[in-house]
Amino acid sequence: MVEILWKSNAPHLPVKDHELVELRLLDLGNAAAPRFLVREIHAAWSASKQQIQWKGYNDESCATPQEAQARFKKRKAAQIQAGFAYSTVLA
C-alpha cells in the first residue's frame, strides 16, 4: 500500500513547489517469519528543477498486519493534522 499526502489540492502542477509525504506499508516477511514495514518518506517537488527532492525517511517494523495497519493509520492521521490534507493512493 502506498499513499502520498500533499498540502496542496493541485500537487501535479509543474510550475509550483509542493511538499509531500509518502506512506508505504510493505510486507517483507514470509510464512515462517512475517514482518511488515511502515515507511514515511518526506520530499518536495521542485518546480524550478522539475524533480523530486528527497528529505529523509523513517521506518518502523511490525510483526503483524494488524499492527502495521494501525501504525500506518496513526502516521497518516498525524500528517493530516500537520496540514497534508490531500492524498493520492497508488495501487
C-alpha positions as CSV (number, residue, x, y, z in Angstrom):
1,M,0.0,0.0,0.0
2,V,1.3,3.4,-1.0
3,E,-0.3,6.7,-0.2
4,I,1.1,10.2,-1.0
5,L,-0.1,13.1,1.2
6,W,0.0,16.7,-0.1
7,K,-0.6,20.1,1.4
8,S,-1.9,21.4,-1.9
9,N,-5.1,20.2,-3.7
10,A,-3.3,20.6,-7.1
11,P,0.0,18.8,-6.5
12,H,0.6,17.9,-10.1
13,L,1.0,21.4,-11.4
14,P,4.6,21.6,-12.7
15,V,5.0,25.3,-12.0
16,K,4.6,25.3,-8.3
17,D,6.7,23.7,-5.4
18,H,4.9,21.1,-3.4
19,E,5.8,19.4,-0.1
20,L,4.7,15.8,0.2
21,V,4.8,12.8,2.5
22,E,4.8,9.2,1.1
23,L,3.5,6.5,3.4
24,R,4.2,2.9,2.5
25,L,3.1,-0.4,4.1
26,L,5.3,-3.2,2.9
27,D,5.1,-7.0,3.6
28,L,8.8,-8.1,4.0
29,G,8.2,-11.5,5.5
30,N,7.2,-14.9,4.6
31,A,5.0,-17.6,6.2
32,A,7.9,-18.7,8.6
33,A,8.8,-15.1,9.7
34,P,6.1,-12.5,8.9
35,R,7.4,-8.9,9.1
36,F,5.9,-5.6,8.0
37,L,7.4,-2.2,7.4
38,V,5.7,1.2,7.7
39,R,7.9,3.8,5.9
40,E,7.3,7.5,5.9
41,I,9.2,9.5,3.3
42,H,9.4,13.3,3.3
43,A,10.1,15.1,0.0
44,A,9.2,18.1,-2.1
45,W,8.6,18.7,-5.8
46,S,10.9,21.4,-7.1
47,A,9.2,23.3,-9.9
48,S,12.4,25.1,-10.9
49,K,14.4,21.8,-11.2
50,Q,11.4,19.7,-12.3
51,Q,12.2,16.9,-9.9
52,I,11.5,15.4,-6.5
53,Q,14.0,16.3,-3.8
54,W,14.1,13.7,-1.1
55,K,14.4,15.0,2.5
56,G,14.5,11.8,4.5
57,Y,12.6,8.8,5.7
58,N,11.6,7.0,8.9
59,D,10.9,3.2,9.1
60,E,9.1,1.2,11.7
61,S,8.9,-2.7,11.7
62,C,5.8,-4.5,12.8
63,A,5.2,-8.2,13.5
64,T,1.6,-8.5,12.4
65,P,-0.5,-6.9,9.6
66,Q,-2.9,-5.5,12.2
67,E,-0.1,-3.7,14.0
68,A,1.2,-2.4,10.6
69,Q,-2.2,-1.1,9.6
70,A,-2.6,0.6,13.0
71,R,0.8,2.3,12.7
72,F,0.1,3.4,9.1
73,K,-3.3,4.9,10.2
74,K,-1.6,6.7,13.1
75,R,1.1,8.2,10.9
76,K,-1.4,9.2,8.3
77,A,-3.6,11.0,10.9
78,A,-0.5,12.8,12.3
79,Q,0.4,14.1,8.8
80,I,-3.2,15.2,8.1
81,Q,-3.1,17.1,11.3
82,A,0.2,18.7,10.2
83,G,-1.6,20.0,7.1
84,F,-1.2,17.2,4.5
85,A,-4.9,17.0,3.9
86,Y,-4.9,15.8,0.2
87,S,-4.0,12.3,-0.8
88,T,-3.2,10.1,-3.8
89,V,-3.4,6.3,-3.4
90,L,-1.2,4.2,-5.6
91,A,-2.4,0.7,-6.4
